[in-house]
């Protein structure tokens, strides 16, 4: 199964590489204030894909950190509750006499 996954990844890589090699025509991206950026189409697509991935990760970062804090809080509560429970379930002292 692992070999099949790597074969699919390799095939996808080859297809995307061929697509990028065929789309090397320069494209002009126009900004405000008469700013323009001219680059190959494949480079612009890669740049905007990477920027979107980074923005997606940054947007997810807040909830990820909140979940980590919540998990840590629950683990602390569980360990403190387990310590209290273990003290209650201990054996009573032996009777003297």
GURO-658771 format. One record per atom (N, C-alpha, C): residue in one letter; atom name; x, y, z. Coordinates in Angstrom, 2 decimals. Last residue first. Layout:
BEGIN
   residu   atome        c1        c2        c3
        a      CA         X         Y         Z
...
END
This chain:
BEGIN
   residu   atome        c1        c2        c3
        x       N     -3.32     -2.71     69.33
        x      CA     -3.87     -3.36     70.45
        x       C     -3.72     -4.74     70.61
        x       N     -4.50     -0.62     66.82
        x      CA     -3.46     -0.99     67.78
        x       C     -4.09     -1.85     68.87
        x       N     -5.47     -1.19     63.45
        x      CA     -5.85     -0.95     64.84
        x       C     -4.75     -1.41     65.78
        x       N     -4.00      0.45     60.61
        x      CA     -4.26     -0.77     61.38
        x       C     -4.57     -0.42     62.83
        x       N     -5.73      2.99     58.70
        x      CA     -4.61      2.52     59.51
        x       C     -4.99      1.28     60.35
        x       N     -7.41      2.06     55.61
        x      CA     -7.37      2.73     56.92
        x       C     -6.20      2.20     57.74
        x       N     -6.09      2.38     52.31
        x      CA     -6.48      1.53     53.44
        x       C     -6.46      2.32     54.73
        x       N     -7.43      4.77     49.93
        x      CA     -6.35      4.11     50.64
        x       C     -6.90      3.31     51.83
        x       N     -9.24      6.25     48.48
        x      CA     -9.34      4.81     48.37
        x       C     -8.22      4.08     49.14
        x       N     -8.45      8.87     48.89
        x      CA     -9.70      8.41     49.47
        x       C     -9.76      6.89     49.50
        x       N     -6.14      9.08     47.35
        x      CA     -6.06      9.28     48.78
        x       C     -7.30      8.77     49.48
        x       N     -7.10      8.79     44.78
        x      CA     -6.23      7.73     45.31
        x       C     -6.07      7.87     46.81
        x       N     -8.55     11.15     44.45
        x      CA     -9.25      9.87     44.47
        x       C     -8.38      8.77     45.06
        x       N     -6.47     13.02     44.36
        x      CA     -7.47     13.08     45.43
        x       C     -8.19     11.76     45.55
        x       N     -5.16     12.19     42.01
        x      CA     -4.43     12.24     43.28
        x       C     -5.38     12.28     44.46
        x       N     -7.15     12.54     40.12
        x      CA     -6.66     11.18     40.36
        x       C     -5.89     11.13     41.68
        x       N     -7.38     15.31     40.18
        x      CA     -8.52     14.51     40.63
        x       C     -8.08     13.08     40.91
        x       N     -4.91     15.99     39.09
        x      CA     -5.22     16.41     40.46
        x       C     -6.39     15.61     41.02
        x       N     -5.18     14.86     36.55
        x      CA     -4.13     14.37     37.44
        x       C     -4.38     14.80     38.88
        x       N     -7.37     16.32     35.55
        x      CA     -7.45     14.86     35.68
        x       C     -6.40     14.34     36.64
        x       N     -6.34     18.91     35.51
        x      CA     -7.50     18.62     36.34
        x       C     -7.64     17.12     36.57
        x       N     -4.27     18.57     33.66
        x      CA     -3.95     18.97     35.03
        x       C     -5.11     18.65     35.96
        x       N     -5.82     17.91     31.41
        x      CA     -4.86     16.93     31.95
        x       C     -4.47     17.27     33.38
        x       N     -7.24     20.29     31.04
        x      CA     -7.96     19.05     31.37
        x       C     -7.03     17.99     31.93
        x       N     -5.12     22.02     30.40
        x      CA     -5.95     22.28     31.58
        x       C     -6.69     21.02     32.00
        x       N     -4.21     20.85     28.02
        x      CA     -3.31     20.92     29.17
        x       C     -4.10     21.16     30.46
        x       N     -6.50     21.24     26.44
        x      CA     -6.03     19.88     26.72
        x       C     -5.12     19.87     27.93
        x       N     -6.55     24.06     26.38
        x      CA     -7.66     23.33     26.96
        x       C     -7.26     21.90     27.32
        x       N     -4.16     24.61     25.01
        x      CA     -4.34     25.09     26.38
        x       C     -5.46     24.33     27.08
        x       N     -4.78     23.40     22.54
        x      CA     -3.65     22.90     23.34
        x       C     -3.76     23.34     24.79
        x       N     -6.92     25.01     21.72
        x      CA     -7.15     23.59     22.00
        x       C     -6.01     23.00     22.83
        x       N     -5.56     27.43     21.35
        x      CA     -6.62     27.34     22.35
        x       C     -6.91     25.89     22.70
        x       N     -3.87     26.73     19.22
        x      CA     -3.28     27.06     20.52
        x       C     -4.33     27.00     21.63
        x       N     -5.85     26.32     17.24
        x      CA     -4.93     25.25     17.61
        x       C     -4.32     25.50     18.99
        x       N     -7.04     28.81     17.00
        x      CA     -7.84     27.71     17.55
        x       C     -6.95     26.54     17.97
        x       N     -4.75     30.21     15.96
        x      CA     -5.45     30.62     17.18
        x       C     -6.24     29.49     17.80
        x       N     -4.07     28.89     13.52
        x      CA     -3.15     28.88     14.66
        x       C     -3.85     29.24     15.97
        x       N     -5.64     29.22     11.32
        x      CA     -5.91     28.06     12.16
        x       C     -5.11     28.08     13.47
        x       N     -4.50     31.43     10.11
        x      CA     -5.89     31.51     10.56
        x       C     -6.24     30.37     11.51
        x       N     -2.02     30.34      9.44
        x      CA     -2.09     31.44     10.41
        x       C     -3.50     31.57     10.96
        x       N     -2.84     28.49      7.50
        x      CA     -2.19     28.03      8.73
        x       C     -2.24     29.10      9.82
        x       N     -3.86     30.26      5.54
        x      CA     -4.71     29.25      6.15
        x       C     -4.14     28.73      7.46
        x       N     -1.54     31.66      4.86
        x      CA     -2.65     32.37      5.48
        x       C     -3.63     31.40      6.14
        x       N     -0.09     29.52      3.69
        x      CA      0.43     30.19      4.88
        x       C     -0.69     30.95      5.60
        x       N     -1.74     28.94      1.49
        x      CA     -1.48     27.91      2.50
        x       C     -0.99     28.54      3.79
        x       N     -1.60     31.37      0.10
        x      CA     -2.88     30.89      0.62
        x       C     -2.71     29.83      1.69
        x       N      1.11     31.40     -0.58
        x      CA      0.57     32.46      0.27
        x       C     -0.77     32.04      0.87
        x       N      1.20     29.14     -2.27
        x      CA      1.96     29.14     -1.02
        x       C      1.43     30.21     -0.07
        x       N     -0.45     30.10     -4.35
        x      CA     -0.81     28.88     -3.62
        x       C     -0.10     28.83     -2.28
        x       N      1.05     32.29     -5.19
        x      CA     -0.26     32.51     -4.59
        x       C     -0.78     31.27     -3.88
        x       N      3.36     30.95     -6.15
        x      CA      3.46     31.97     -5.11
        x       C      2.11     32.19     -4.42
        x       N      2.31     29.28     -8.17
        x      CA      2.98     28.70     -7.00
        x       C      3.04     29.69     -5.86
        x       N      1.37     31.24     -9.95
        x      CA      0.44     30.26     -9.36
        x       C      1.04     29.63     -8.11
        x       N      3.78     32.52    -10.59
        x      CA      2.71     33.25     -9.90
        x       C      1.71     32.31     -9.25
        x       N      5.13     30.43    -11.87
        x      CA      5.70     31.03    -10.67
        x       C      4.64     31.79     -9.89
        x       N      3.46     29.95    -14.07
        x      CA      3.67     28.88    -13.08
        x       C      4.22     29.44    -11.78
        x       N      3.71     32.37    -15.51
        x      CA      2.43     31.97    -14.93
        x       C      2.60     30.91    -13.85
        x       N      6.59     34.42    -14.82
        x      CA      5.94     33.28    -15.48
        x       C      4.66     32.86    -14.74
        x       N      5.95     37.95    -14.28
        x      CA      6.62     36.70    -13.95
        x       C      5.94     35.58    -14.74
        x       N      5.75     41.25    -13.34
        x      CA      5.73     40.34    -14.48
        x       C      6.58     39.12    -14.16
        x       N      3.82     43.48    -11.72
        x      CA      4.79     42.42    -11.49
        x       C      4.66     41.46    -12.65
        x       N      3.28     46.97    -11.21
        x      CA      3.06     45.74    -11.96
        x       C      4.18     44.75    -11.67
        x       N      1.61     49.90    -10.18
        x      CA      2.63     48.89     -9.89
        x       C      2.27     47.63    -10.67
        x       N     -0.23     51.98    -10.35
        x      CA      0.56     51.62    -11.53
        x       C      1.74     50.70    -11.21
        x       N     -1.78     51.93     -8.02
        x      CA     -0.74     52.94     -8.18
        x       C      0.24     52.58     -9.29
        x       N     -2.37     48.35     -7.58
        x      CA     -2.77     49.76     -7.54
        x       C     -1.55     50.66     -7.72
        x       N     -1.08     45.90     -9.91
        x      CA     -1.51     46.35     -8.59
        x       C     -2.03     47.77     -8.70
        x       N     -1.12     43.31    -12.25
        x      CA     -1.18     44.76    -12.03
        x       C     -1.78     45.04    -10.65
        x       N      0.94     40.99    -13.55
        x      CA     -0.01     41.17    -12.46
        x       C      0.01     42.65    -12.09
        x       N      1.54     39.52    -16.57
        x      CA      1.67     40.76    -15.82
        x       C      0.55     40.84    -14.80
        x       N      3.39     36.66    -17.48
        x      CA      2.08     37.22    -17.15
        x       C      2.32     38.48    -16.34
        x       N      5.21     34.74    -19.83
        x      CA      5.17     35.82    -18.83
        x       C      3.75     36.40    -18.69
        x       N      4.89     31.22    -20.05
        x      CA      4.67     32.53    -20.66
        x       C      4.62     33.60    -19.58
        x       N      5.07     28.67    -19.12
        x      CA      6.15     29.59    -18.75
        x       C      6.00     30.96    -19.39
        x       N      3.60     26.14    -19.03
        x      CA      3.02     27.46    -18.78
        x       C      4.08     28.44    -18.29
        x       N      4.99     23.77    -19.24
        x      CA      4.26     24.22    -20.43
        x       C      3.70     25.64    -20.26
        x       N      5.97     23.40    -16.70
        x      CA      6.93     23.58    -17.79
        x       C      6.25     24.11    -19.05
        x       N      3.63     22.98    -15.24
        x      CA      4.43     24.18    -14.98
        x       C      5.41     24.44    -16.11
        x       N      2.88     20.51    -16.34
        x      CA      1.99     21.66    -16.44
        x       C      2.77     22.96    -16.23
        x       N      5.04     18.94    -15.49
        x      CA      4.80     19.13    -16.92
        x       C      3.88     20.33    -17.16
        x       N      4.59     19.07    -12.73
        x      CA      5.83     19.59    -13.30
        x       C      5.68     19.84    -14.79
        x       N      2.13     17.75    -12.54
        x      CA      2.22     19.18    -12.18
        x       C      3.51     19.81    -12.70
        x       N      2.94     15.18    -13.39
        x      CA      1.89     15.90    -14.11
        x       C      1.96     17.40    -13.80
        x       N      4.85     14.55    -11.44
        x      CA      5.24     14.62    -12.84
        x       C      4.21     15.40    -13.65
        x       N      3.24     14.54     -9.11
        x      CA      4.36     15.47     -9.23
        x       C      4.77     15.64    -10.69
        x       N      1.54     12.42     -9.69
        x      CA      0.99     13.76     -9.53
        x       C      2.08     14.81     -9.67
        x       N      3.42     10.33     -9.69
        x      CA      2.66     10.63    -10.90
        x       C      2.06     12.03    -10.84
        x       N      4.24     10.43     -7.00
        x      CA      5.20     10.67     -8.07
        x       C      4.49     11.04     -9.37
        x       N      1.83      9.78     -5.69
        x      CA      2.50     11.06     -5.44
        x       C      3.47     11.41     -6.56
        x       N      1.45      7.18     -6.69
        x      CA      0.46      8.22     -6.98
        x       C      1.08      9.60     -6.77
        x       N      3.70      5.93     -5.60
        x      CA      3.53      5.96     -7.05
        x       C      2.53      7.04     -7.46
        x       N      3.18      6.18     -2.87
        x      CA      4.34      6.88     -3.44
        x       C      4.24      6.95     -4.96
        x       N      0.92      4.51     -2.72
        x      CA      0.81      5.92     -2.35
        x       C      1.97      6.73     -2.93
        x       N      2.07      2.06     -3.48
        x      CA      1.01      2.65     -4.29
        x       C      0.85      4.14     -3.99
        x       N      3.79      1.61     -1.35
        x      CA      4.35      1.81     -2.69
        x       C      3.32      2.45     -3.63
        x       N      1.98      1.19      0.71
        x      CA      2.88      2.34      0.78
        x       C      3.47      2.64     -0.60
        x       N      0.82     -1.19      0.00
        x      CA      0.00      0.00      0.00
        x       C      0.87      1.25      0.00
END
